[in-house]
């Protein structure tokens, strides 16, 4: 089969289309999927660059996929051949014609969504749900701020928060991203590149601040988040690209707190809850993946380049298989 692989860590150029990769076989509790599309996440770029856990070479890139179940291994009861599915983690790599995934990391894909849209679900929607619902315990009526509201996790978090009756504001880095995030459901979106946007964000809550902040760039925003949180406010850190110098005393009077999220560290029980919520969201319509750009397999390196270089996101980057 064909698969996008790399034989050493490095820049996007290390990605190459291999044409004679052995087709994988599912083991116990595993599902073999014929892949139709694969999503590109920041996590994929960290793995490729050697900034995540070590991998064996050659390594097939990709976590998020969408496709059709080809066969199942012993112990699989939730899925059957012919089922439309998505993944948020695979055993053999997602950007390939076939992939094997543990059944805990697979979910059903509703017929209302395309495979390309399905490839946007995995890590972004699972991360959004775990951050907003399981960790932050956000409730209807809460004021929620989503930094990077036009990116993959930002899109999912906005849709989930709005569906749960929360008041959602966001930030983005371009005029296009601001318009995109508003169209996706944010009440107000502010350009985080402009001075004064923090005061604007506070003003939108009548000075009260935010109950929950979903943070994509803690190395940039953490000190501001301390000011933006209200009493008992919670900030969930989805991403950070560096160190930050802050004073913990800023959290004491408000009794606010920060917490990181790692969806791949979720328990089986958490994964089942998230999968059930997202499958229900597909049926009710709040799960509406948004695609920024699409690339064929032979241009996977260009997809990775775009992800790391774009100044403003407008949804998810995918690779068609």
Secondary structure, 3 states (H helix, E strand, C coil): CCEEEECCCCCHHHCEEECCCCCCCCCCCEEEEEEEEEEECHHHHHHHHCCCCCCCCCEECCCCEEEEEEEECCCCCCCCCCCEEEECCCCCCCCECEEEEEHHHEEECCCCCCHHHHCCCHHHHHHHHHHHHHHCCCCCCCEEEECCCCCHHHHHHHHHHHHCCCEEEEEECCHHHHHHHHHCCCCEEEECCCCCHHHHHHHCCCCCCEEEEEECCHHHHHHHHHHHEEEEEEEEECCCCCCCCCCHHHHCCCCCEEEECCHHHCCHHHHHHHHHHHHHHHHHCCCCCCEEEEEEHHHHHHHHHHHHHCCCCCCEEEEEC
